[in-house]
Amino acid sequence: MARGLVISDLHLFSMRSIGERHLHDLRETLLSADVIVLNGDTFDFRWSHHPDEETSIDAALEWLRNFVAAHPRADVHFVVGNHDCLAAFTARLDELVISLPRFHWHETILRLGGNIFVHGDCAHCPMDADGLDRYRSIWKHDRPRHSLLARVYVLSDRLGLTWLAHRSHFTRQKTLSRLAWYLDHALPNWRKDTHHCYFGHTHLPLRNIEWKGVRFHNTGSAIAGSPFAPAEFCITSTTPIETRAPGEVPDCGSHQ
């Protein structure tokens, strides 16, 4: 039975991110995974430290090539988030699919066995699939922000203001109900064969929180000062299993 690792919200290229440090700490777990899911906002084009959009896109594509090459055992699934749904970037992802057989990308939803993965920006406010398209239409043509504004953002993080805003906006009940409502409309009958739903975006970790028969998990973020909470999972379409943090490997074999 295949074992996977899901990570979200690395926000690479942003001066707020310590994603590369977290990936270094996870290197042994990543190397042993059969499947790696990068579940949205892997890159942050709005707050990129690169000088222009083209340079950021080239750097992101090169990063993905190197990441896939560095993990020869794993199929790598790239789920798009709002910070990396830039149209000029996603238009080039098919190039990687052709050149890298173990690379796959998904615009909104990924299903693997009894697991479903969404970035989680569908929980920003009540929305269905069309609503998510409208929400992302702004991000798809977003422009990089000035470095001075990025420094203000870093200061907000250090003062705890960003964390406070996330906790206020993304209450647990509101977040889970919006996620479920989005999936009910975007993918009818999704609950039938789904045991676990993994998401990011809120930067507020959750683990094994049951909501109407499905266990929800949020994998935190790699923003400095935020909890980073990647999760290991098993790909199975039968009995639900407990999701664990890296190092506490789920017992996939007992549920074959």
QUIFEN-V430199 format. One record per backbone hydrogen bond with DSSP energy under -0.5 kcal/mol. NH is the residue of the N-H (numbers start at 1). CO is the residue of the C=O. If there is no record, write none. Layout:
BEGIN
NH/CO, NH/CO
END
This chain:
BEGIN
4/233, 5/35, 6/231, 7/37, 9/40, 11/41, 12/42, 14/11, 15/47, 17/14, 18/222, 22/18, 23/19, 24/20, 25/21, 26/22, 27/24, 30/26, 31/27, 32/28, 33/29, 33/30, 34/3, 35/3, 36/75, 37/5, 38/36, 38/77, 39/7, 39/37, 40/38, 40/79, 44/12, 45/43, 45/83, 48/45, 49/13, 56/52, 57/53, 58/54, 59/55, 60/56, 61/57, 62/58, 63/59, 64/60, 65/61, 66/62, 67/63, 68/64, 69/65, 70/66, 71/67, 71/68, 74/71, 75/34, 76/102, 77/36, 77/75, 78/76, 78/104, 79/38, 79/77, 80/106, 84/81, 85/82, 87/140, 89/86, 90/86, 91/87, 92/89, 93/90, 95/92, 96/92, 96/93, 97/93, 98/94, 99/95, 100/96, 101/99, 103/100, 104/76, 106/78, 110/117, 112/115, 114/236, 115/112, 116/196, 117/110, 118/198, 119/108, 123/120, 124/121, 132/128, 133/129, 134/130, 135/131, 136/132, 137/133, 138/134, 138/135, 139/135, 140/136, 141/137, 141/138, 142/139, 145/46, 149/146, 150/146, 151/147, 152/148, 153/149, 154/150, 155/151, 156/152, 157/153, 158/154, 159/155, 160/156, 160/157, 161/156, 162/156, 164/160, 165/161, 166/162, 167/163, 168/164, 169/165, 170/166, 171/169, 175/171, 176/172, 177/173, 178/174, 179/175, 180/176, 181/177, 182/178, 183/179, 184/180, 185/181, 186/182, 187/183, 190/187, 192/189, 193/190, 194/191, 195/114, 195/193, 196/114, 197/215, 198/116, 199/217, 200/119, 202/200, 205/203, 206/218, 209/216, 210/208, 211/214, 214/211, 215/195, 216/209, 216/214, 217/197, 218/206, 219/199, 221/227, 222/9, 224/16, 226/223, 229/219, 229/227, 231/6, 232/244, 233/4, 235/2, 236/234, 239/255, 244/232, 246/230, 248/245, 249/247, 252/250, 255/252, 256/253
END
